Amino acid sequence: MKAPVEGDLGYTLILPAGWVMLPTGDGAAAAIKSLAATLSAEAPRDERRARADRLTRALQPLIDDARAAHARDVVIPISQPWVVPASVSITIATTPLAPGLDAADLDTDATRRGQTSTMLTPAGTALREVVSPSSEPDGSVRRVVTYTWVPRDGLGVIATLVIGATAFEGVQDIVSALQDLGETVMGSIAWTTATARPEGRDAS
C-alpha cells in the first residue's frame, strides 16, 4: 500500500489480509463509499444500499476523529477474525519538529508517557513508545504504541497503534497478539522517495 505523507515524501506499508488504509483528506468520502460498496457487494440486492449506508455511518466518525487529530491515513481491519470485544486501529500523521532533531533525540522528551526505545526499521531509526497501563477497574484494557521517524529535517512522521478491549477471559493475550500484528504493520513502513534521509540522519 502506498500513501503520500508530506510534499513529495510518500511511504509504503504491508497490510495483513482483511485490513485497509483510508485517507482522511480530500479523498476520504470517495474511499469510504468505495469500501462500503465493496463490503456490501455480496449482500442480497435489496439489502446492499442499507448495508452500505450502515458501514458508511460506522466509518465516517472514525475518519472524522482522525482528521481532527491531524492524521493523514487510518489503517483498520474490516473483518474481525477474533470473536472477542476488541478493536484496533493505526493512524499516521506528520508533525513539525525543531531543526536538527532525529529519532534518537526525541527519546529525551520529558513529556513521554511510556517505555521508550529506538529501533531500526525499513524507514530508518524510529522512536518506539509503549503506553501499557494496567487494566481498568472494570477489566477493560487500552494500549497505545507509537513509532516516530524523522524522514527529513524538521518533519516527524508518527504512526500510532491503539488497542481497546473490554473485560473477557484471556484479554491480555488477545491485546498482546493485536499489538504484535499492529507493530508488524508499522514496522513495515518504508519511504518511497529519495528525499528521506537514511537512519534519520542527514544524508550528506
Short mmCIF file of the C-alpha atoms (twelve columns), coordinates in Angstrom:
data_MODEL
# 
_entry.id   MODEL 
# 
loop_
_atom_site.group_PDB 
_atom_site.id 
_atom_site.type_symbol 
_atom_site.label_atom_id 
_atom_site.label_alt_id 
_atom_site.label_comp_id 
_atom_site.label_asym_id 
_atom_site.label_seq_id 
_atom_site.Cartn_x 
_atom_site.Cartn_y 
_atom_site.Cartn_z 
_atom_site.pdbx_PDB_model_num 
ATOM 1   C CA . MET A 1   0.000   0.000   0.000  1 
ATOM 2   C CA . LYS A 2   1.375   3.424   -0.999 1 
ATOM 3   C CA . ALA A 3   0.393   6.753   0.521  1 
ATOM 4   C CA . PRO A 4   1.555   10.385  0.467  1 
ATOM 5   C CA . VAL A 5   2.983   11.960  3.601  1 
ATOM 6   C CA . GLU A 6   4.298   15.485  3.092  1 
ATOM 7   C CA . GLY A 7   5.093   17.116  -0.205 1 
ATOM 8   C CA . ASP A 8   6.862   14.575  -2.381 1 
ATOM 9   C CA . LEU A 9   7.587   12.211  0.516  1 
ATOM 10  C CA . GLY A 10  5.447   9.077   0.474  1 
ATOM 11  C CA . TYR A 11  5.542   5.688   2.142  1 
ATOM 12  C CA . THR A 12  4.637   2.068   1.616  1 
ATOM 13  C CA . LEU A 13  3.493   -0.440  4.198  1 
ATOM 14  C CA . ILE A 14  2.368   -4.046  4.304  1 
ATOM 15  C CA . LEU A 15  -1.232  -4.692  5.335  1 
ATOM 16  C CA . PRO A 16  -2.445  -8.037  6.726  1 
ATOM 17  C CA . ALA A 17  -5.308  -9.738  4.922  1 
ATOM 18  C CA . GLY A 18  -8.584  -8.047  5.795  1 
ATOM 19  C CA . TRP A 19  -7.032  -4.649  6.651  1 
ATOM 20  C CA . VAL A 20  -7.450  -1.427  4.669  1 
ATOM 21  C CA . MET A 21  -5.957  2.056   4.702  1 
ATOM 22  C CA . LEU A 22  -8.254  5.062   4.338  1 
ATOM 23  C CA . PRO A 23  -7.164  8.683   3.781  1 
ATOM 24  C CA . THR A 24  -8.557  11.469  5.939  1 
ATOM 25  C CA . GLY A 25  -8.162  14.267  3.394  1 
ATOM 26  C CA . ASP A 26  -9.932  15.130  0.163  1 
ATOM 27  C CA . GLY A 27  -10.274 11.505  -0.935 1 
ATOM 28  C CA . ALA A 28  -11.852 10.290  2.308  1 
ATOM 29  C CA . ALA A 29  -15.510 10.382  1.232  1 
ATOM 30  C CA . ALA A 30  -14.811 8.532   -2.020 1 
ATOM 31  C CA . ALA A 31  -12.654 5.933   -0.221 1 
ATOM 32  C CA . ILE A 32  -15.364 5.267   2.378  1 
ATOM 33  C CA . LYS A 33  -18.046 4.998   -0.310 1 
ATOM 34  C CA . SER A 34  -15.929 2.575   -2.341 1 
ATOM 35  C CA . LEU A 35  -15.112 0.418   0.684  1 
ATOM 36  C CA . ALA A 36  -18.755 0.336   1.831  1 
ATOM 37  C CA . ALA A 37  -19.850 -0.701  -1.668 1 
ATOM 38  C CA . THR A 38  -17.223 -3.442  -1.812 1 
ATOM 39  C CA . LEU A 39  -18.158 -4.827  1.594  1 
ATOM 40  C CA . SER A 40  -21.853 -4.769  0.677  1 
ATOM 41  C CA . ALA A 41  -21.478 -6.354  -2.758 1 
ATOM 42  C CA . GLU A 42  -22.230 -9.890  -1.572 1 
ATOM 43  C CA . ALA A 43  -25.422 -8.922  0.238  1 
ATOM 44  C CA . PRO A 44  -28.778 -9.580  -1.436 1 
ATOM 45  C CA . ARG A 45  -29.520 -6.826  -3.927 1 
ATOM 46  C CA . ASP A 46  -32.359 -5.322  -1.881 1 
ATOM 47  C CA . GLU A 47  -30.111 -5.085  1.205  1 
ATOM 48  C CA . ARG A 48  -26.961 -3.636  -0.348 1 
ATOM 49  C CA . ARG A 49  -27.821 0.035   -0.069 1 
ATOM 50  C CA . ALA A 50  -28.883 -0.240  3.587  1 
ATOM 51  C CA . ARG A 51  -25.752 -2.201  4.468  1 
ATOM 52  C CA . ALA A 52  -23.523 0.275   2.660  1 
ATOM 53  C CA . ASP A 53  -25.217 3.155   4.491  1 
ATOM 54  C CA . ARG A 54  -24.628 1.453   7.870  1 
ATOM 55  C CA . LEU A 55  -20.955 0.890   7.048  1 
ATOM 56  C CA . THR A 56  -20.565 4.492   5.946  1 
ATOM 57  C CA . ARG A 57  -22.103 5.744   9.184  1 
ATOM 58  C CA . ALA A 58  -19.739 3.497   11.151 1 
ATOM 59  C CA . LEU A 59  -16.602 4.564   9.273  1 
ATOM 60  C CA . GLN A 60  -17.224 8.291   8.948  1 
ATOM 61  C CA . PRO A 61  -16.790 9.184   12.662 1 
ATOM 62  C CA . LEU A 62  -13.520 7.263   12.780 1 
ATOM 63  C CA . ILE A 63  -12.165 9.227   9.831  1 
ATOM 64  C CA . ASP A 64  -13.512 12.494  11.230 1 
ATOM 65  C CA . ASP A 65  -11.773 11.891  14.564 1 
ATOM 66  C CA . ALA A 66  -8.508  11.028  12.812 1 
ATOM 67  C CA . ARG A 67  -8.708  14.175  10.682 1 
ATOM 68  C CA . ALA A 68  -9.358  16.275  13.787 1 
ATOM 69  C CA . ALA A 69  -6.194  14.766  15.299 1 
ATOM 70  C CA . HIS A 70  -4.260  15.794  12.147 1 
ATOM 71  C CA . ALA A 71  -3.802  12.212  10.966 1 
ATOM 72  C CA . ARG A 72  -3.206  11.645  7.245  1 
ATOM 73  C CA . ASP A 73  -4.249  7.987   6.973  1 
ATOM 74  C CA . VAL A 74  -6.074  5.390   9.068  1 
ATOM 75  C CA . VAL A 75  -5.394  1.641   8.952  1 
ATOM 76  C CA . ILE A 76  -8.152  -0.644  10.249 1 
ATOM 77  C CA . PRO A 77  -9.289  -4.259  9.955  1 
ATOM 78  C CA . ILE A 78  -12.527 -4.574  8.006  1 
ATOM 79  C CA . SER A 79  -13.221 -8.029  9.401  1 
ATOM 80  C CA . GLN A 80  -12.572 -9.448  12.837 1 
ATOM 81  C CA . PRO A 81  -11.207 -12.993 12.834 1 
ATOM 82  C CA . TRP A 82  -11.075 -12.739 16.623 1 
ATOM 83  C CA . VAL A 83  -14.576 -13.236 18.038 1 
ATOM 84  C CA . VAL A 84  -13.948 -11.055 21.079 1 
ATOM 85  C CA . PRO A 85  -14.867 -7.472  22.072 1 
ATOM 86  C CA . ALA A 86  -11.591 -5.848  20.976 1 
ATOM 87  C CA . SER A 87  -10.741 -3.119  18.487 1 
ATOM 88  C CA . VAL A 88  -7.516  -1.955  16.836 1 
ATOM 89  C CA . SER A 89  -6.554  0.928   14.562 1 
ATOM 90  C CA . ILE A 90  -3.440  2.709   13.300 1 
ATOM 91  C CA . THR A 91  -3.258  6.390   12.408 1 
ATOM 92  C CA . ILE A 92  -0.381  8.005   10.536 1 
ATOM 93  C CA . ALA A 93  0.322   11.717  10.894 1 
ATOM 94  C CA . THR A 94  3.038   14.301  10.336 1 
ATOM 95  C CA . THR A 95  4.273   16.906  12.780 1 
ATOM 96  C CA . PRO A 96  6.790   19.768  12.560 1 
ATOM 97  C CA . LEU A 97  9.968   19.346  14.594 1 
ATOM 98  C CA . ALA A 98  12.752  21.663  15.659 1 
ATOM 99  C CA . PRO A 99  15.602  21.646  13.123 1 
ATOM 100 C CA . GLY A 100 18.423  19.205  13.770 1 
ATOM 101 C CA . LEU A 101 16.422  16.604  15.705 1 
ATOM 102 C CA . ASP A 102 16.420  12.911  14.843 1 
ATOM 103 C CA . ALA A 103 14.516  9.958   16.321 1 
ATOM 104 C CA . ALA A 104 17.134  9.312   18.998 1 
ATOM 105 C CA . ASP A 105 16.957  12.954  20.145 1 
ATOM 106 C CA . LEU A 106 13.204  12.619  20.678 1 
ATOM 107 C CA . ASP A 107 13.823  9.997   23.364 1 
ATOM 108 C CA . THR A 108 14.916  12.781  25.729 1 
ATOM 109 C CA . ASP A 109 11.481  14.430  25.590 1 
ATOM 110 C CA . ALA A 110 10.286  14.803  29.180 1 
ATOM 111 C CA . THR A 111 6.654   14.530  28.120 1 
ATOM 112 C CA . ARG A 112 6.972   10.855  27.209 1 
ATOM 113 C CA . ARG A 113 4.336   8.771   28.973 1 
ATOM 114 C CA . GLY A 114 5.567   5.210   28.472 1 
ATOM 115 C CA . GLN A 115 8.570   2.987   27.898 1 
ATOM 116 C CA . THR A 116 10.695  4.226   25.004 1 
ATOM 117 C CA . SER A 117 13.400  2.695   22.849 1 
ATOM 118 C CA . THR A 118 14.882  3.240   19.409 1 
ATOM 119 C CA . MET A 119 14.681  0.599   16.733 1 
ATOM 120 C CA . LEU A 120 15.790  0.150   13.144 1 
ATOM 121 C CA . THR A 121 13.005  -0.160  10.565 1 
ATOM 122 C CA . PRO A 122 12.928  -0.066  6.738  1 
ATOM 123 C CA . ALA A 123 12.162  3.664   7.104  1 
ATOM 124 C CA . GLY A 124 15.240  4.195   9.264  1 
ATOM 125 C CA . THR A 125 15.563  4.642   13.002 1 
ATOM 126 C CA . ALA A 126 12.270  5.100   14.847 1 
ATOM 127 C CA . LEU A 127 11.498  6.076   18.406 1 
ATOM 128 C CA . ARG A 128 9.146   3.424   19.798 1 
ATOM 129 C CA . GLU A 129 6.936   4.223   22.771 1 
ATOM 130 C CA . VAL A 130 4.601   1.794   24.515 1 
ATOM 131 C CA . VAL A 131 1.899   3.059   26.850 1 
ATOM 132 C CA . SER A 132 0.505   -0.031  28.522 1 
ATOM 133 C CA . PRO A 133 -1.479  0.896   31.627 1 
ATOM 134 C CA . SER A 134 -2.810  -1.705  33.991 1 
ATOM 135 C CA . SER A 135 -6.299  -2.983  33.378 1 
ATOM 136 C CA . GLU A 136 -9.061  -0.597  34.364 1 
ATOM 137 C CA . PRO A 137 -11.246 -1.441  37.389 1 
ATOM 138 C CA . ASP A 138 -13.859 -2.905  35.030 1 
ATOM 139 C CA . GLY A 139 -11.234 -5.185  33.475 1 
ATOM 140 C CA . SER A 140 -11.009 -3.305  30.170 1 
ATOM 141 C CA . VAL A 141 -7.617  -2.677  28.574 1 
ATOM 142 C CA . ARG A 142 -6.280  0.152   26.412 1 
ATOM 143 C CA . ARG A 143 -2.797  0.048   24.917 1 
ATOM 144 C CA . VAL A 144 -1.064  2.637   22.759 1 
ATOM 145 C CA . VAL A 145 2.140   2.186   20.761 1 
ATOM 146 C CA . THR A 146 3.758   4.937   18.697 1 
ATOM 147 C CA . TYR A 147 6.584   4.874   16.182 1 
ATOM 148 C CA . THR A 148 8.162   8.227   15.288 1 
ATOM 149 C CA . TRP A 149 10.537  8.818   12.387 1 
ATOM 150 C CA . VAL A 150 12.366  11.925  11.169 1 
ATOM 151 C CA . PRO A 151 12.495  11.386  7.393  1 
ATOM 152 C CA . ARG A 152 13.760  14.902  6.731  1 
ATOM 153 C CA . ASP A 153 14.975  17.787  8.847  1 
ATOM 154 C CA . GLY A 154 12.092  19.482  10.641 1 
ATOM 155 C CA . LEU A 155 9.497   16.792  9.825  1 
ATOM 156 C CA . GLY A 156 8.306   13.948  12.019 1 
ATOM 157 C CA . VAL A 157 6.072   11.083  10.920 1 
ATOM 158 C CA . ILE A 158 4.124   9.355   13.694 1 
ATOM 159 C CA . ALA A 159 2.307   6.023   13.443 1 
ATOM 160 C CA . THR A 160 0.022   5.351   16.417 1 
ATOM 161 C CA . LEU A 161 -1.460  1.967   17.243 1 
ATOM 162 C CA . VAL A 162 -4.455  1.983   19.611 1 
ATOM 163 C CA . ILE A 163 -5.951  -1.221  21.005 1 
ATOM 164 C CA . GLY A 164 -9.026  -1.340  23.193 1 
ATOM 165 C CA . ALA A 165 -10.749 -4.330  24.713 1 
ATOM 166 C CA . THR A 166 -13.451 -4.900  27.280 1 
ATOM 167 C CA . ALA A 167 -13.066 -7.495  30.005 1 
ATOM 168 C CA . PHE A 168 -13.083 -11.146 28.958 1 
ATOM 169 C CA . GLU A 169 -11.049 -14.241 29.715 1 
ATOM 170 C CA . GLY A 170 -7.660  -14.036 28.019 1 
ATOM 171 C CA . VAL A 171 -7.938  -10.317 27.225 1 
ATOM 172 C CA . GLN A 172 -4.235  -9.659  27.851 1 
ATOM 173 C CA . ASP A 173 -3.208  -12.402 25.409 1 
ATOM 174 C CA . ILE A 174 -5.507  -11.004 22.716 1 
ATOM 175 C CA . VAL A 175 -4.238  -7.456  23.253 1 
ATOM 176 C CA . SER A 176 -0.633  -8.670  23.018 1 
ATOM 177 C CA . ALA A 177 -1.394  -10.533 19.783 1 
ATOM 178 C CA . LEU A 178 -3.057  -7.440  18.298 1 
ATOM 179 C CA . GLN A 179 -0.084  -5.350  19.382 1 
ATOM 180 C CA . ASP A 180 2.293   -7.718  17.576 1 
ATOM 181 C CA . LEU A 181 0.159   -7.522  14.437 1 
ATOM 182 C CA . GLY A 182 -0.127  -3.732  14.565 1 
ATOM 183 C CA . GLU A 183 3.581   -3.269  15.163 1 
ATOM 184 C CA . THR A 184 4.318   -5.532  12.201 1 
ATOM 185 C CA . VAL A 185 2.321   -3.109  10.034 1 
ATOM 186 C CA . MET A 186 4.039   -0.024  11.455 1 
ATOM 187 C CA . GLY A 187 7.443   -1.670  11.297 1 
ATOM 188 C CA . SER A 188 6.990   -2.335  7.568  1 
ATOM 189 C CA . ILE A 189 6.806   1.369   6.626  1 
ATOM 190 C CA . ALA A 190 9.418   2.485   4.090  1 
ATOM 191 C CA . TRP A 191 9.792   5.829   2.336  1 
ATOM 192 C CA . THR A 192 9.091   5.868   -1.383 1 
ATOM 193 C CA . THR A 193 11.226  8.869   -2.346 1 
ATOM 194 C CA . ALA A 194 14.912  9.649   -2.147 1 
ATOM 195 C CA . THR A 195 14.215  12.767  -0.103 1 
ATOM 196 C CA . ALA A 196 14.075  10.834  3.152  1 
ATOM 197 C CA . ARG A 197 17.374  10.826  4.976  1 
ATOM 198 C CA . PRO A 198 18.751  7.380   5.899  1 
ATOM 199 C CA . GLU A 199 18.807  6.359   9.542  1 
ATOM 200 C CA . GLY A 200 17.049  9.604   10.400 1 
ATOM 201 C CA . ARG A 201 20.333  11.460  9.814  1 
ATOM 202 C CA . ASP A 202 21.291  13.956  7.150  1 
ATOM 203 C CA . ALA A 203 22.283  12.085  4.003  1 
ATOM 204 C CA . SER A 204 25.202  14.420  3.405  1 
# 
